Amino acid sequence: MSSTLKSKIYQLLFALIIFTLPSNLFFKFGESYAYVNGLQIDYLIPKFYLSDIFILLILLVWLFSQLHFFHINQIPSQIKKSLNSIIDPIEKNPILASLALIFITRQLLTIHPLASVWYLVKILEFSLLGIFIYKHRHLLLLRNFKKTILLATFFTLIFQSLLAIYQTYTQTSLFGYLFFGEPNLINYIGLAKHTIGGVEKILPYGTTAHPNILGGILAIYLIFAIYYLLKNSKKSLSRFAIILTILIPSYALYLTHSVSAWATFGVGIFLITAKKMLPKFKISSPQKTLFLSLSFILLTPLLINFFTPAHPKNPSLYRRIYLSDTALQMFEKSPFFGVGLNNFTTRVEKYSRTKEVARFAQPVHNIGWLFLSEVGLLGAIILLILIYKLPKKSQLVTPFLILLPIAALDHYLLTTQSGLLLLTLMLSKEISKQKVL
């Protein structure tokens, strides 16, 4: 396979990954193992998503190109080289490697091991995608590759925005689930709603699983689009292009009524504006900034608890408090190991102090407490070691700060395909600028 052809394949597949990131179209299996006390929990069902197809394809093309590059007699030496590349980091970081082995073993011993193991598989998949992006970071500098990524981002942004506007004003789906996973909005029960002018209306979903997820994706894609427009402000851009890429998506973002998405958009615009207006604007210590950000995430439930009495008729706020309290109970009962990856919803009924939340089986809306309750201090220690090992000039702080409102007020960055993929792409883009792997 020639390098030119391979680059074009990577371009196409990467563009499809960006476009299908918001898609909630999936094939599910193992549903019989996703019940807790007679209630089927959606988060426990293993799912193979549309975006997984393109992620696996890009990894397979990468693997094939590596095998094709070597002659048969070179394969043994390359296998040995690959093993050495795995063993070398383990020898350099024996403590981290030991903790990681304990962490992986623990996931086989959870109440619902299928849910935990499948989540481990997803972590492996997204980690490989991140490594692929790092190994092929030179492609991001190619003009045609960057143009394809930009077009994919803009097209996805407009597509999701127009679909969201259509759903808002018609209160129905455009085509239905087979249309990239668009939810069925005809079934009024169980859908996210908002009261506007005394009338309760269904919020737009796009092709995502929830309006908050749609809002978060629109916010991130819109930040990227505005960053590009600011960076290329000297070039002639038509008013029509600016309207399409800013005004329409901004209106769709407003329609989601997602506070976390609005806050994310605000933080993102502040950071890119600061870098544009103040070229010397830098974050002095990435480690300290990340530690402070993590502390803020963990303290967010206290702030919500403080403001909740002012909104006694908002059930969402009280559910968040109950779920946060449940996460704290889980952590106190199993502080070192946690309840296991993707097992929060299996233990809600046992640790919750209210039956209402037990039937409203969702992960806690805070990735800090979700992380601690599921993986405990063991996972926290591994995370802190990785943060400590970051280069002093690490750029990971910027995407993390942009995602901070979502991390503090929701869970989908860790619990959904779209969230995990969004997190992977944002972090990988910054990692690709550094020599850290």
N, C-alpha and C positions, 0 to 999 in steps of 0.2 A: 504494500500500500504506500503510495507516494505521500510525502509530507503535506503537499498541497491538498490532496483529496482528504487526508486525515483531518487537516485543519478545517476544511469545509464541513465535514461530518460533525466535528466538535461544535462548530458554530451553530449548525442546525439543531443538534440535540440540546445544547445549552439554552438556545432561544426557546425551545419547547419546554424545558424545565421551568424557565421564567414564566411562560404563559400558563402552564398547568399548575403552578404553585398554588393559586387560589382554588383549584378544582377539588371538590369533595366527592368525586366519582371514584368508587372503590369496589373491590371484590372482597367479601368477608368470608371467614371460615371459623370453625371452632366455636360456634355460637352456644353450644351446649355447655361450654366451660365458663360462660360469662354471666352466670346467675349467682346472686347472693341473696339467700333467704327468699327465693322465689321471684326476685326482681332481676330482670336482665339489665346489666350495666353496659352501656355502649362503649365506654372507655376500655373495657376488658376484652372486647372482640378484636382479634387480629384482623388487620385489613391490608390489602394490597392496592395501592392507589394508582391512578393514572400517571401521576408524576414519577412513580417508582419505575415504570417502564423505561422512561427516558434516562433516569439516573443509572439504572442497570445497563442500559445500552451503551452509555458513554463510558462506564467502567469496563464493559466487555471489549469495546473497541480499543480502549487503553491497554487492557491485558493482551489482546490479540496482537496489537502492534509491538508490544514488548517481546512476546514469544516469537513473532515473525522476524524480529530484528536479529535474533541470535541463530546461529547454526546449531544443528542437533548436538554436535560434540561440545558445544559451549554451554548447553543447558545445565549439566551438573555443576559447573563452576558458578553459574549464575544463581542456582538454587542455594549453593553454599554462601554466596555473597549476600543473598537476601536474608538467609538465616542469621548471618553475622550482623546485618543491619538491624535485626530484631534483638539479638542477644546483647549487642553493644550498649544500647540505652538501658537495658535491664541491669547490666553490670555496673553502669555508671550511677544508676538510681535504684539500688536494691530495695530501699524502704518503700519508695513509691510503687515499684513493681509488686512487692509483697502485699501492700494494701490493695492494689488493683486486683490481684488474684483472690484475695479474701472477699472483696466487693463482688466480683463476678460469681464466685461460689455461693455467696449468700443469696443471690437471686434465684438459685435453683431450689431454695428451701422456703419460699414464700407460700402464703395461703393459696395463691393462684399463680403457680410457676409458669404457665403458658403465657400469661400476660407479661410477666417479668422478662422471660426469655425472648419473647417477640420484641419487647422494647429494647433489649440488648442488641438484637439483630438490627433494629432501626438505627441505634447509635452507631453500630459498625458501618452500616450503609452510608450514613451522613458523614461519618469520619473519613471514609474512603473518598467521598465526593470532595470533602475539604482538602484532602491530600492531593487529589487530582488537580484541583484549582491551583494549589501551591506549586505543584510540579510543572504545570503548564501556564504559569503566570506570565510568561513571555507572550502568550497569545493575547492577553488583555491589552498589550501595547500595539497590536496590529490594527491598522485603520479599519479594515473590513470587519474584523471580529468585533471591535468596539461599536461599529455602526450597526451590526446585527443585534447586539445586546441592547443598544439604545432603542432600536425599532421594536424589539420584542417587549421592552419595558413600556414604551409609549402605547403600543397597541393593546397590551394587557390592561393598562390604566384606563384607556378610553372604553374598551370593551366592558370591563367590570363597572365603570361609572355609568355608562348608558343603560346597562342591564339593571343596575340599582335604581336609577331614576324611573325606569319603566315599571319595576316592581312596586315602587312607592306610590305611583299615581294610579296604577291599575289594581293594586293589591292582589295581584295574581302572578304566577310564574309565566315566563315567556314560552318555554317548551316543556320543562319538566326535568326530572332527575337525569335522564340520559344525555341531557345537554350540559356536559361537563360537570355534572353533579348538582345542578340547580335544584334547591329544595322545593318541595310541593307546598306552595303557599295557600292552597285551597283549604287544607286542614288547619283551621284557625287555632285549635287547641295545641298548646305546647310551643307556639311560636313566640319570638320576642316582639313585644309591642311597646308603643309609647303613646301617651295621651297628648294630642295636639288640638287645641281649641275645643276642649271638652269631648273630643272624639278619639276613641282608642283605635290606633292603626298599626298594622304589621310593619315592622322595620325591614329595610332592604337587606337581602342576604347575598346578592350576586350569585356566584357559584360556590360560596363557602358554607361552612356549617353554622355560622352565627354572624349577626351584624357586627359584633365587636371584632371578629376576625377580619371581616371585609374592611372595616374601618382601619384596622392596623395595617393591612396590606396596602390600601389606598394611600395611607399616610406615608409609608416608607417609599413606595413607588413615586409618589408625588414629590417627596423630598429629593429623590434622585433626579427627577425631571427638572425641578427648579434649580438644583445644583448645576446641572448641565447647561441650562439657559443662562445662568449667571456667569458660568465659566466661558460661555461663547457669546457674551452680550455684545461684543464688537461685530459679530457676524450679522448679516441681515436676516432677520426672522420675520415671517409674515404674522400679522395680527391674528389671522385665522389659526395658525399653529399654536400661538400663545394661548388663545381662548380654549383650544382643544386640550392642551396639556396642563393648564392651570385652573381655569374657571370651572369647567365641567366636572373634573375630578374633585375640586374643592367643594362644589355643591353636593356631590354624591357623598363626600366625607361628612359633610354637615348632616345629611339625611340619616346617617347611621346612628346619630345621637350617642356615639361612643366617646365617653369622657377620656378614657385611656388613649384612644386614637387621636383625639384632639390635642391632648397634652404631648403625645409623641411628636405630632406634626409641629407643635410650637417649639419644643426642645430642638428638633432637627433644624428648623429654619433659623433659630438663634445661633446654633453652632456653625452652620455653613455661612451665615451672614457675618459672624464674628471672624471666621477665617478669611472671608472675602474683604472685609473692611479693615481687619487688623492682621496683616500677614504674619506678624510675630506672635500671634495668639497661640499659646501652647499650654498643655496641661503638664506641670512640672514633674509630678510623680504618679505614673499610671497605677502602681500598687496601692498607694494611699487613696487615690480617687475611687478605685474599684472597691476597696474595703469600706470606705464611707458610703458608697452606693449600695453595697450589700446590707450595711447596717440600716440604711434608710428603708430598704425593701422590707426588712424584718420588723421595723417599727411602724410601718404603714397601717396595719390593723388597729393599732392604738389610736391613730389619728381618725380612722373611720369610726371607731367606737366613741370617740369624743364628739363627733358631729352628728351621729345617728339620732340622738334624741330630738334634734331639730327637724327631723323628717320621719315622724312616727308612722306614716302611711306608706313608706317605701319598703316593701318586703325584701327587695334585693340587698339593701344595706344590712338588714338583720340576718339574712342568710349568710352573707359574707362574714359577719361576726361569729355566727354559730360554727361555720366551717373553719374559721381561724382558731377558735377555741378547740375544735375537734383535732386540728393539726397539732396544737400544743399538747393535748392529752396523749396523742400517739407518740410524740417525741419524748414526753416524760416517762411513758411506759417502756419505750424501746430506744433509749438515747443514743446508743452506739451504732446499731445496725439499721434502725428504722423498721417500717413494716414491709419494705421491699419496693423495688421499682414498679410503677404503674399499679400499685396495690392500695392506694389511698381510699378509693371508692369501695374496696372490699371490707374496710374496717370502719367506715363512717357510722354504721348503725351501732357498733359496739362502743365507740368512744364518744359519740354525740350525746349531748344532754337534752336534745329535743327530737321527738319522733318525726317532726316535719322535715328536718334536714336529712334524716335517715331515708325518707322516701324521695328526697331531692338529692340523689346520690351524684354529686359532682366533686371534682377536686377543689381544694381550697384556692380562692382567687388571689394567690400570691405565690410566685414561684420560689421565694425564699423559704417559706414555711412548708410548701409542698416538697421541696428538696429535702429539708431537714426531717420531715415526718416519714419520708420514704427511704432515705439512705442514711439518716442519722449523722453522727459525728464522723463516722468512717468516710462517708462521701464528702463531708465538709472539709476534713483534713486533706483529702486528695485534691479538692478544688483549691484550697489555700496554698498548697505546695505548687500547683500549676501556676497560680497567679504570682507567687513569689518568684518563680523562674522566668517570668516575662522580661523581655529586654526593657531597659530604662526608657528607650525611645519607642516603646510599643504604641501602636495606633489603635489598639483594640478598645481603648477607652471611649472613643467617639461613637462607634455603633452601640456600645453598651449603654452609654448615657442616653442615646436616642430611644433605645428600647426600655429604658428605666420605668416610665409610666406604665407600660404594658406589663412589665415584670412585677410591678408593685400592686397592680389592680386586677390582674387576670392570670390565667394559667396556661393559655393555649400555646405559648412558646415552647412548653415542655410536653404538652399532652396531645397535640394534634399534628398531623402530617404537614399542614401549611405552616404552622408555627415553627416546628423544628427545621423545616427547609428554609424558611425566612431567616432564622437565626444562623443557620449554617452558611448561607450565602453572604450575609452581612459580615460575619466574623472572618470567613475565608477570604473575602475581598481585601480586608486589612492585613491578614496574615501573609497574603501573597506579596505584600510590599516589603516583607522582612525576611531575614534568614534565621528562622526559628526552628525549622524542622531538619 
